[in-house]
């Protein structure tokens, strides 16, 4: 049973008497932050987290170690500033973190801030010195030749480890300086290749319209490259100097909360406003859900109907390295606060933003997106019919999220929800005589729990759908109470590693009831938990403590989901019955790859009655699918490229020789072209040999037509429809 903490009122009363009068009265930091406010936040977290969080963790040595590990990661994840000696110095605070929070004497953020600030100054000094020269020395760009720009020998055979987890902190300043020399060399070569490619593209465009122009020579291009890198690094260090001590405290508090679990966060006041905006989802921009992850800005999810979704190249798990407004220099956003990165990325409809992203396999790509508002209709459930060569008609239903307009319902209006919309779309398909149904939950990050239960209930004859256990050990079974089966035909559910939460509840229930065949990635995301948002200002019972400014909020995990068979969806996710090749299978995404995620476990199963429809042989259906996959050109290309991408992702050591970097870029371009060429070919074949003019898909093109075309081109949907045919044949329907 979860233990209850001491009465918060009484302990806060003690706190107000024993807070130090002024722990840092004479320091520079005291002028920048309200230390008593931070002590109060730390104290509240120390009392609320052990009480409320599902994990039942307490502030012992193990938790202090986890907090310190996360704190150092966010302080300098890429290991570009701190020395090993600095980390050893900070480690002296490690075993006292829990006690310090409870006693209101948190000093680690102050020490970390001072050390990091000092090292940023040092690194800025020697990087400026290294970038002071831009003269090109060139004798022969072939093997063994000389190609130097300033101090950088671009033909020198050396490498740079791009995965910070595989390298330690520099032992001394000389080692740190050499690390930065390699970083700057990589940046300069990359910028030169960008400029070279841009110039070729511009010259071709000019030639096509009958114009002319004189291209820049190598010397000028290299000087431009150094100049741009110099300017970019000046902005980068300026931004780092703008980090305040309060920013460091906020990140420390987030390290405290994340040690309890990856979905538990401290949300400072400024970020709380941003969080509220993202929940409403009403602002214009690119339509991507982002998170700050160990110094990087990572894409968590692409919002359906957004500019990114329509564009198609930005994907979940991409890391955004740079952001550039149209015709402006890119801004490096590594180590940037999420709120500041979002301000750069977001903007008015119609304006262009260019994102330099690092793909999970290590390749880099510049993605140009025209900002737009989210097309609301694109965020709702949609359906269409897939025509098969044998005359079958398969219904296809896409559920982008489990949405529900709670506010609209509370106000007495008919708030729209995903259950009603799914029911309407299935009804339309039934009226058109479909032989089976494909339910697409790929990239669906979840949503309203009530809709997960109700949508699963459309396909079963009543019964339990999911079990929910809270942080105090209480269990509750959520059931479909409608004995009527809305759709009783063959059913395939498409999932991938980005299907999470409510999506996993639906997929798991339909799998346990043997009602559907789950098709797609090896496993889903594995997020089997529920979070709630607590306003920290509501937890201050003493009036004289309310003088402190907004304390922010706490997002804390309070419940865990379990399948009807007793197995948790947490960590493991839902495993597919039929696994298809996946270009992103190598991506380490999901709960199993997150720091301090809750483990898989199980509880007692509940009674439920499996599907009593016509049986079919899943092994035979699976073997037929496997045979088709080996004969499907598109899926085979995906399989081949997935294997190559997996190998590339393992090789994190980058050769920073000019010729090697140029060759690697060319290989990446050829890979993208190979996959893209197949689908261009497929589209042309579908259109009776007439090449498709992509330019015709302008703002006047019906989005529904584009969506239907994309559905018909999707190899996974095509295979899901084939599996429906196999189920029909196997069951004798």
C-alpha positions in Angstrom: 0.0 0.0 0.0 1.2 3.5 -0.8 2.4 5.3 2.3 1.0 8.7 3.0 3.4 11.6 3.6 3.3 13.8 6.7 0.5 16.4 6.7 1.7 19.1 4.2 0.3 21.9 6.3 2.3 20.9 9.4 5.5 20.3 7.5 5.3 23.6 5.7 4.8 25.3 9.0 8.1 23.7 10.2 9.7 24.7 6.9 8.9 28.4 7.3 10.7 28.5 10.6 13.8 26.6 9.6 14.5 28.0 6.1 17.9 29.7 6.2 17.5 33.5 6.4 19.9 33.9 3.4 21.9 31.0 2.1 23.5 33.0 -0.7 23.1 36.6 0.5 26.4 37.8 -0.8 26.5 35.9 -4.1 25.7 37.0 -7.7 23.2 34.2 -7.9 21.1 35.7 -5.0 20.5 38.7 -7.2 19.2 36.6 -10.1 16.8 34.3 -8.3 14.5 34.1 -5.3 16.2 31.3 -3.4 13.4 30.9 -0.9 11.0 30.3 -3.7 13.2 27.6 -5.1 13.7 26.0 -1.7 9.9 26.0 -1.4 9.5 24.3 -4.8 12.1 21.7 -3.9 10.4 21.0 -0.6 7.0 20.6 -2.1 8.4 18.2 -4.8 10.1 16.2 -2.1 6.7 15.7 -0.3 4.4 15.3 -3.2 6.3 13.0 -5.5 6.7 10.0 -3.1 3.1 10.3 -2.1 1.5 10.7 -5.5 3.7 8.9 -8.0 2.7 5.4 -9.0 6.3 4.0 -8.5 6.3 4.5 -4.7 9.9 5.7 -4.9 11.4 7.6 -2.0 14.3 10.0 -1.7 17.0 7.4 -0.9 20.5 6.9 -2.3 19.3 5.2 -5.4 16.9 8.0 -6.3 19.6 10.6 -5.5 21.9 8.8 -8.0 19.2 8.9 -10.7 18.6 12.6 -10.1 22.3 13.4 -10.3 22.7 11.3 -13.5 19.8 13.2 -15.2 21.1 16.6 -13.9 24.6 16.1 -15.4 23.0 14.9 -18.7 20.9 18.0 -19.0 23.8 20.2 -17.9 26.2 19.1 -20.7 24.8 16.0 -22.4 27.1 16.4 -25.5 30.2 16.7 -23.2 31.4 19.8 -24.9 32.1 22.0 -21.9 32.6 20.1 -18.6 35.8 18.3 -17.7 35.8 15.0 -15.8 37.1 16.9 -12.8 34.1 19.2 -12.9 31.7 16.3 -12.8 33.7 14.7 -9.9 33.4 18.0 -8.0 29.6 18.1 -8.5 29.4 14.4 -7.5 30.1 15.5 -3.9 26.5 16.8 -3.8 25.0 13.5 -5.1 24.3 11.6 -1.9 22.7 14.7 -0.2 20.2 15.6 -3.0 17.2 14.1 -1.2 18.0 15.5 2.2 18.8 18.9 0.7 15.4 19.1 -1.0 13.6 18.2 2.2 15.6 20.7 4.3 15.3 23.5 1.7 19.1 23.7 1.1 19.5 22.8 -2.5 23.0 24.0 -3.7 23.7 21.7 -6.7 22.2 24.0 -9.4 24.3 26.9 -8.0 27.5 24.9 -8.3 26.6 23.5 -11.7 25.8 27.0 -13.0 29.1 28.5 -11.8 31.2 25.7 -13.3 29.4 25.6 -16.6 29.5 29.4 -17.0 33.3 29.3 -16.5 33.8 26.6 -19.1 31.5 28.3 -21.6 33.7 31.4 -21.4 36.9 29.3 -21.9 35.5 27.3 -24.8 34.2 30.5 -26.5 37.7 32.0 -26.3 39.5 29.1 -28.0 36.8 28.6 -30.6 37.0 32.2 -31.6 40.8 31.8 -31.9 40.5 28.7 -34.1 38.0 30.4 -36.4 40.1 33.5 -36.8 41.7 32.3 -40.1 39.9 31.4 -43.3 42.7 31.3 -45.9 42.5 28.3 -48.3 45.7 26.2 -48.7 45.3 23.7 -51.5 47.9 21.5 -53.3 45.9 18.5 -54.3 42.5 17.4 -53.1 43.2 13.7 -53.9 44.5 11.2 -51.4 47.5 12.4 -49.6 47.1 16.0 -50.8 46.7 19.1 -48.8 43.5 21.0 -48.2 43.5 23.4 -45.4 41.3 26.2 -44.3 42.9 28.3 -41.5 44.1 25.8 -38.9 41.8 23.0 -40.2 43.4 20.2 -42.2 40.4 19.0 -44.1 42.2 16.0 -45.6 43.6 14.8 -42.3 42.2 11.3 -41.6 40.5 11.5 -38.2 37.1 10.8 -36.8 34.6 12.2 -34.3 32.3 10.2 -32.1 28.8 11.6 -32.5 27.1 9.6 -29.8 27.8 11.4 -26.4 26.9 8.2 -24.5 30.0 6.5 -26.0 32.6 9.1 -24.9 33.6 10.4 -21.6 34.1 14.0 -20.4 37.4 15.5 -21.5 40.2 14.9 -19.0 41.8 18.3 -19.4 41.5 21.6 -21.4 43.9 20.4 -24.2 41.6 17.4 -24.8 38.5 19.6 -24.7 40.1 22.1 -27.1 40.9 19.2 -29.6 37.3 18.0 -29.3 36.1 21.5 -30.3 38.6 21.6 -33.2 36.9 18.4 -34.6 33.5 19.9 -34.0 34.3 23.1 -35.9 36.0 21.2 -38.7 32.9 19.1 -39.1 30.7 22.2 -39.1 32.9 23.9 -41.7 33.0 21.0 -44.1 29.2 20.5 -43.7 28.6 24.2 -44.4 30.8 24.1 -47.5 29.0 21.1 -48.9 25.7 22.9 -48.3 26.9 26.0 -50.1 28.3 23.9 -52.9 25.0 22.1 -53.4 23.0 25.3 -53.1 25.2 27.0 -55.8 24.8 24.0 -58.2 21.0 24.1 -57.7 20.9 27.9 -58.2 23.1 27.7 -61.4 20.9 25.0 -62.8 17.7 27.0 -62.1 19.3 30.0 -63.8 20.4 28.0 -66.8 16.9 26.5 -67.2 15.5 30.0 -67.7 18.2 31.0 -70.1 20.2 33.1 -67.6 23.8 33.0 -66.7 26.1 33.7 -63.8 29.6 33.1 -62.5 29.8 30.5 -59.8 32.0 31.2 -56.8 35.4 29.6 -56.6 36.5 27.2 -53.9 38.4 29.8 -52.0 35.4 32.1 -51.8 33.1 29.2 -50.8 35.4 28.1 -48.0 35.6 31.7 -46.8 31.8 31.9 -46.8 31.6 28.6 -44.9 34.0 29.8 -42.2 32.2 33.1 -42.0 28.8 31.4 -41.5 30.1 29.1 -38.9 31.8 31.9 -37.1 28.5 33.9 -37.0 26.5 30.8 -36.0 28.9 30.1 -33.1 28.8 33.7 -31.9 25.0 33.5 -31.7 25.3 30.1 -30.0 27.5 31.3 -27.2 25.5 34.5 -26.8 22.4 32.3 -26.2 24.3 30.2 -23.7 25.3 33.3 -21.8 21.6 34.3 -21.6 20.8 31.2 -19.6 19.9 32.3 -16.0 20.5 30.6 -12.7 16.7 30.2 -12.5 16.8 28.2 -15.8 19.3 25.9 -14.1 17.1 25.5 -11.1 14.1 24.7 -13.3 16.1 22.0 -15.1 17.3 20.6 -11.8 13.7 20.3 -10.6 12.8 18.5 -13.8 15.7 16.1 -13.2 14.2 15.4 -9.8 10.8 14.6 -11.3 12.1 12.6 -14.2 14.0 10.3 -11.8 10.5 9.1 -10.8 9.6 8.4 -14.5 10.0 9.9 -18.0 6.5 11.3 -18.1 6.8 13.1 -14.7 7.9 16.7 -15.2 8.3 19.9 -13.4 6.7 22.6 -15.6 8.0 26.2 -14.7 5.6 29.1 -15.2 6.8 30.1 -18.7 6.7 26.5 -19.9 3.3 26.0 -18.2 1.9 28.7 -20.5 3.5 26.9 -23.5 2.0 23.6 -22.3 -1.5 25.1 -22.1 -1.1 26.4 -25.7 0.0 23.0 -27.0 -2.9 21.3 -25.3 -5.3 23.7 -27.1 -3.4 23.3 -30.3 -4.6 26.5 -31.9 -1.5 28.3 -33.0 0.0 28.4 -36.5 3.2 26.6 -37.2 4.6 23.4 -38.6 2.4 21.1 -36.5 4.9 19.0 -34.6 4.9 18.0 -31.0 8.5 18.6 -29.6 10.3 17.8 -26.5 13.6 18.9 -24.9 15.7 15.7 -24.7 19.3 15.8 -23.3 20.2 19.0 -25.0 18.4 18.3 -28.2 15.0 19.3 -29.6 13.3 16.1 -30.6 10.1 15.5 -32.6 7.7 13.4 -30.6 4.7 13.4 -32.9 3.5 14.9 -36.1 0.0 16.4 -35.7 -2.5 15.1 -38.3 -3.6 17.8 -40.7 -0.6 20.0 -40.0 2.0 21.4 -42.4 4.5 18.7 -41.3 2.0 15.9 -41.9 1.1 17.2 -45.3 4.8 17.7 -46.2 5.7 14.2 -45.0 9.5 14.4 -44.5 9.7 15.4 -40.8 9.1 12.3 -38.7 8.9 11.4 -35.0 12.3 10.9 -33.4 14.0 13.4 -35.8 16.3 15.8 -33.9 16.1 19.4 -35.0 19.6 20.9 -35.1 19.1 24.2 -36.8 16.2 26.5 -37.7 16.3 29.1 -40.5 13.7 31.6 -41.5 13.3 32.1 -45.3 16.4 33.8 -46.7 18.1 34.0 -43.3 21.0 32.2 -41.7 20.1 29.1 -39.7 20.2 29.2 -35.9 21.8 26.3 -34.0 19.2 25.2 -31.4 21.2 22.4 -29.7 21.2 23.1 -25.9 18.3 25.6 -26.4 15.4 25.7 -24.1 12.2 24.2 -25.7 10.3 27.4 -25.3 12.9 29.4 -27.2 13.2 26.8 -30.0 9.4 26.8 -30.4 9.4 30.6 -30.8 11.9 30.2 -33.7 9.9 27.3 -35.4 6.4 28.7 -35.0 5.3 31.6 -37.2 2.5 33.0 -39.4 0.8 30.9 -42.0 2.4 31.0 -45.4 5.9 31.8 -44.2 8.7 29.2 -44.8 10.9 27.7 -42.2 13.9 25.4 -42.9 14.8 22.7 -40.4 18.2 20.9 -40.4 17.3 17.6 -38.8 19.3 14.6 -37.8 17.6 11.3 -38.7 17.7 8.3 -36.3 20.2 6.6 -38.6 22.6 9.5 -38.3 22.0 11.1 -41.7 21.1 14.8 -41.9 18.5 16.5 -44.0 17.3 20.1 -44.6 13.5 20.1 -44.6 11.7 23.2 -45.9 8.1 23.6 -44.6 5.5 26.2 -45.3 3.8 27.1 -42.0 0.1 26.6 -41.9 -2.7 26.2 -39.5 -3.8 22.7 -38.7 -6.5 21.6 -41.1 -9.1 20.6 -38.5 -10.9 18.1 -40.7 -7.6 16.3 -41.1 -7.4 15.7 -37.4 -10.7 13.7 -37.3 -11.5 10.1 -38.1 -11.7 9.4 -41.9 -12.5 6.4 -44.0 -12.3 5.2 -47.6 -12.8 1.9 -49.6 -9.8 -0.1 -50.9 -10.6 -2.0 -54.1 -8.9 -5.3 -54.6 -8.1 -7.1 -57.9 -10.4 -9.9 -57.0 -13.3 -7.5 -56.6 -13.3 -7.4 -52.8 -14.0 -4.1 -51.1 -12.1 -3.5 -47.8 -13.1 -0.6 -45.5 -10.3 1.5 -44.2 -10.7 3.7 -41.1 -7.9 6.1 -39.9 -8.0 7.3 -36.3 -5.4 10.0 -35.8 -6.1 10.4 -32.1 -8.6 9.6 -29.5 -10.0 13.1 -29.3 -13.0 14.3 -27.3 -14.3 17.8 -26.8 -14.9 17.7 -23.0 -15.3 21.5 -22.8 -18.0 21.5 -25.5 -19.8 18.7 -23.8 -19.7 20.5 -20.4 -21.1 23.6 -22.0 -24.2 21.7 -23.2 -23.3 21.5 -26.9 -22.6 18.4 -28.8 -18.9 18.1 -28.4 -17.2 16.0 -31.1 -15.5 12.8 -30.2 -13.6 10.0 -31.9 -16.1 7.3 -30.9 -19.1 8.8 -32.6 -16.9 9.7 -35.6 -15.6 6.1 -35.9 -19.1 4.7 -35.6 -20.3 7.0 -38.4 -17.4 6.1 -40.7 -17.9 2.4 -40.2 -21.6 2.7 -40.8 -20.9 4.4 -44.2 -18.6 1.5 -45.1 -21.1 -1.1 -44.0 -23.7 0.5 -46.3 -21.3 0.2 -49.2 -20.9 -3.6 -48.5 -17.3 -3.9 -47.4 -15.9 -7.4 -46.8 -13.6 -6.5 -44.0 -12.1 -3.5 -42.1 -8.6 -2.1 -41.6 -8.3 0.1 -38.5 -5.2 2.3 -38.7 -3.7 3.3 -35.3 -0.2 4.1 -36.6 1.3 7.2 -35.1 -1.7 7.6 -32.8 -0.4 8.9 -29.5 -3.6 8.3 -27.6 -6.1 10.6 -26.0 -9.3 10.2 -24.1 -9.5 6.9 -22.2 -13.3 6.8 -22.5 -12.9 6.7 -26.3 -10.4 3.9 -26.2 -12.9 1.8 -24.3 -15.9 2.8 -26.4 -14.1 2.2 -29.8 -12.9 -1.2 -28.7 -16.5 -1.9 -27.7 -17.7 -1.4 -31.3 -16.1 -4.7 -32.2 -16.9 -6.9 -29.1 -20.0 -8.1 -27.4 -19.6 -6.2 -24.2 -17.1 -7.0 -21.4 -14.0 -5.6 -19.8 -11.6 -3.6 -22.0 -8.8 -2.4 -19.7 -7.8 -2.5 -16.0 -6.6 0.7 -14.3 -4.5 0.6 -11.1 -3.7 3.8 -9.2 -0.8 4.8 -7.1 -2.5 3.6 -3.9 -3.0 0.1 -5.3 -6.7 0.5 -6.0 -7.9 -1.3 -9.2 -10.8 -0.5 -11.5 -12.0 -2.4 -14.6 -13.4 -0.3 -17.5 -16.0 -2.1 -19.5 -17.9 -1.9 -22.7 -21.4 -2.2 -21.4 -23.1 -2.5 -24.8 -23.9 -6.1 -25.8 -24.5 -5.1 -29.4 -21.6 -5.6 -31.8 -21.5 -2.7 -34.2 -19.1 -4.4 -36.6 -18.6 -8.1 -36.7 -16.6 -8.6 -39.9 -12.9 -9.5 -40.4 -10.7 -6.9 -38.7 -7.0 -5.9 -39.0 -5.5 -3.3 -36.8 -2.4 -1.4 -38.1 0.2 -0.2 -35.5 3.7 0.9 -35.3 6.2 2.0 -32.6 4.5 5.4 -32.3 1.1 3.9 -31.4 0.8 4.7 -27.7 -1.5 4.8 -24.7 -5.1 4.7 -25.8 -4.1 3.1 -29.1 -2.4 0.3 -27.2 -5.5 -0.2 -25.1 -7.6 -0.8 -28.2 -5.1 -3.0 -29.9 -4.4 -5.1 -26.8 -8.1 -5.6 -26.1 -8.9 -6.7 -29.6 -5.9 -9.0 -29.6 -6.8 -10.6 -26.2 -10.4 -11.1 -27.4 -8.9 -12.7 -30.6 -11.1 -10.2 -32.4 -8.5 -8.7 -34.7 -5.1 -9.4 -36.3 -2.6 -6.8 -35.2 -0.2 -5.9 -38.0 2.8 -3.6 -38.3 5.9 -3.0 -36.2 7.4 -5.5 -33.8 5.8 -3.7 -30.9 4.0 -0.5 -30.0 5.4 2.4 -27.9 4.7 0.8 -24.5 3.2 3.8 -22.7 0.8 2.2 -20.2 0.5 5.1 -17.7 -1.7 8.1 -16.9 -0.5 11.5 -15.8 -2.3 14.4 -14.1 -1.3 18.0 -13.9 -1.1 19.6 -10.4 -0.8 23.4 -9.9 1.9 23.8 -7.2 0.3 27.1 -6.1 -2.7 25.0 -4.9 -0.4 23.2 -2.4 0.5 26.3 -0.3 -1.8 26.4 2.7 0.0 29.2 4.5 -0.9 32.7 3.4 2.5 34.3 4.0 4.1 31.7 1.7 1.8 32.8 -1.1 3.9 35.9 -1.6 6.2 33.9 -3.9 5.5 34.2 -7.6 3.9 31.4 -9.6 5.6 28.1 -8.6 4.7 26.3 -11.8 3.1 22.9 -12.1 3.8 19.2 -11.6 2.9 16.5 -14.2 2.9 13.3 -12.3 2.1 9.7 -13.2 -0.7 8.3 -11.0 -2.1 5.3 -12.8 -1.1 2.3 -14.8 -3.0 0.3 -17.5 -3.3 -3.5 -17.6 -4.8 -5.7 -20.3 -7.8 -7.9 -19.5 -5.3 -10.8 -19.4 -3.5 -9.0 -16.6 -0.4 -8.0 -18.6 0.7 -4.4 -18.5 1.0 -2.4 -21.7 3.7 -0.4 -20.0 7.3 -0.9 -21.3 6.6 -3.9 -23.6 3.7 -2.4 -25.6 1.6 -4.6 -27.8 3.4 -7.1 -30.0 2.1 -7.5 -33.6 0.7 -10.9 -34.8 2.1 -10.2 -38.2 5.3 -8.0 -38.4 6.0 -6.1 -41.6 9.3 -4.6 -42.7 9.8 -1.1 -41.2 12.2 1.5 -42.3 12.4 2.8 -38.7 12.6 -0.5 -36.9 16.1 0.3 -35.7 15.0 3.5 -33.9 15.3 3.2 -30.2 11.9 4.6 -29.4 9.4 3.6 -26.8 9.3 3.2 -23.0 12.0 0.5 -23.0 14.6 3.1 -24.1 13.6 5.9 -21.7 15.6 6.7 -18.6 13.9 5.3 -15.4 10.7 4.2 -17.2 8.4 2.0 -15.2 9.0 -1.7 -15.7 6.5 -4.2 -17.2 4.5 -6.2 -14.6 1.2 -8.0 -14.4 -1.8 -8.4 -12.2 -4.7 -10.8 -11.9 -6.6 -11.2 -15.2 -10.3 -10.5 -15.3 -13.0 -12.8 -16.8 -13.8 -12.1 -20.4 -15.2 -14.1 -23.3 -13.1 -14.3 -26.4 -14.5 -13.7 -29.9 -16.9 -16.3 -31.0 -17.0 -15.5 -34.7 -15.8 -17.8 -37.5 -12.2 -19.1 -36.6 -9.3 -18.8 -39.0 -5.8 -20.1 -39.0 -3.5 -17.2 -38.0 -0.3 -19.2 -38.8 -1.5 -19.8 -42.4 -2.6 -16.1 -42.8 0.8 -15.0 -41.4 2.7 -17.3 -43.9 0.8 -16.0 -46.8 1.6 -12.4 -45.8 5.3 -13.3 -45.4 5.3 -14.7 -48.9 3.7 -11.6 -50.4 6.2 -9.4 -48.6 9.1 -11.2 -50.2 7.4 -10.5 -53.6 6.4 -6.9 -53.0 9.0 -4.6 -54.5 8.2 -1.6 -52.2 8.3 -3.6 -49.0 11.5 -5.3 -50.1 13.1 -1.9 -50.7 12.0 -0.8 -47.3 13.5 -4.0 -45.8 16.8 -3.5 -47.5 17.1 0.1 -46.6 16.0 -0.6 -43.0 18.9 -3.0 -42.7 21.3 -0.4 -44.0 19.8 2.3 -41.8 20.2 0.0 -38.8 23.9 -0.5 -39.6 24.4 3.2 -40.1 22.8 3.9 -36.8 25.3 1.6 -35.1 28.3 3.3 -36.7 28.3 6.6 -34.8 31.9 7.4 -35.4 32.0 10.0 -38.2 35.0 10.3 -40.5 35.7 14.0 -40.7 37.9 13.9 -43.8 36.5 16.1 -46.6 36.2 13.4 -49.2 34.6 10.9 -46.8 32.0 13.4 -45.7 31.1 14.3 -49.3 30.7 10.6 -50.1 28.5 9.9 -47.1 26.2 12.7 -48.1 25.9 11.3 -51.6 25.0 7.9 -50.2 22.3 9.4 -48.1 20.8 11.2 -51.1 20.9 8.0 -53.2 19.1 6.1 -50.4 16.2 8.7 -50.2 16.0 8.7 -54.0 15.8 4.9 -54.2 12.8 4.7 -51.8 11.2 7.7 -53.4 11.7 6.4 -57.0 9.8 3.3 -56.3 6.8 5.2 -55.1 6.9 7.6 -58.0 7.0 4.5 -60.2 4.1 3.0 -58.3 2.0 6.1 -58.7 2.7 6.3 -62.4 1.6 2.7 -62.8 -1.6 3.3 -60.9 -2.3 6.2 -63.2 -2.1 4.1 -66.4 1.5 5.1 -67.1 0.8 8.8 -67.0 3.4 10.5 -64.8 1.9 12.4 -61.9 2.5 16.2 -61.8 3.2 16.9 -58.1 2.9 20.6 -58.9 -0.8 20.1 -59.6 -1.4 19.4 -55.9 -1.5 23.0 -55.0 -3.7 24.7 -52.4 -6.7 24.2 -54.7 -6.4 20.5 -54.7 -9.0 18.7 -52.5 -7.2 17.4 -49.4 -9.5 14.4 -49.4 -8.3 13.4 -52.8 -4.7 13.7 -51.8 -5.4 11.6 -48.7 -7.1 8.9 -50.6 -4.3 8.8 -53.1 -1.8 8.4 -50.3 -3.8 5.6 -48.7 -3.8 3.7 -51.9 -0.1 4.1 -52.3 0.7 2.9 -48.8 2.2 -0.6 -48.9 1.2 -1.4 -45.3 -2.4 -0.5 -46.0 -2.3 -2.6 -49.2 -0.9 -5.6 -47.3 -3.5 -5.2 -44.5 -6.2 -5.4 -47.1 -4.6 -8.6 -48.5 -4.6 -10.0 -45.0 -8.3 -9.3 -44.8 -8.7 -11.4 -47.9 -6.7 -14.3 -46.4 -8.9 -14.2 -43.2 -12.0 -14.4 -45.4 -10.6 -17.3 -47.3 -9.3 -19.1 -44.2 -12.6 -18.8 -42.3 -14.8 -19.6 -45.3 -16.7 -16.3 -45.0 
